[in-house]
Amino acid sequence: MTDARSSADDAVRELNAWLVTVPAGRARSLLDAVPIDAAASGASVLVLDADMVFGLDHLRSALYHAKRALDEGSNVSDSLAMETLLYASGERQLSSAIRKMSVGDRTERIVVAQLSGDVTPADGWIHLQDVSQDISHERLSKFGISVAELDTIGDRRPEDLVLERVAAVDVLKK
């Protein structure tokens, strides 16, 4: 267990993420091109709809849980990127995770997350902040957080509910 935790901790240290604004209709081409370019240099990246990412802490947690699952053999995917996507989504099924987190034709803001290796950001890529600046009830609802859940948080940060969803994937997978 110590080795798995150490490996997962190491994976989180490698994480970098950028917010990228693209014209409508261009996000899917980045979804295809960025991982291929990264793989050519030995890096692993994930391209996500920025509206479904609630800051760098969200991605750190997802990557940590994904790496730990891969190290312990409790993963549902053989890919670090797909396992991270599953955790980031807070969903149990990869198909649901892909629908929830993937970019679409109307997506104009994406997140490029470097999970391993080194990625050189392109011009205009902005480092993702620890916490998303625009956490609206609408975004949280789109992520699957209910009004009833929001009513229970008191003084806690709304993004804590997202982090709870990430951690709950371990329970959902069993």
C-alpha angles and dihedrals in degrees: 000000000000091000092051092049091048091049091048091048089051091051092054091053090059093055119118125165137186136196112228126190115207135175114264109276096027100084095083092054088055089047087059100037105041098058091046092050091046093048090054087062093042096257129129119218139176124208114206141174103264091218088067096049117084100193139295093299088062091054093043091055093046092049092047093052092043094051091046091050091051092048093048096042095243093115124124094204133046091219124084089212094052093044089050090049090053093053094041089055095051087224131130099218126059091220090057091045092053092049091049102043106028125101120252138195092277096045112121100168122053137173120224109201120194104211098176139356124021127305123187108218117230123234111289096026109132122204110253114244124237090249127026112250097214108052102162128175087243093058092045090049091050087053089053102260110140128218088244090057091049089052090059100056100079109180094352122111115264090232088064086075089058091051089050089054090052092052092044091063088080089060093043092052092059 
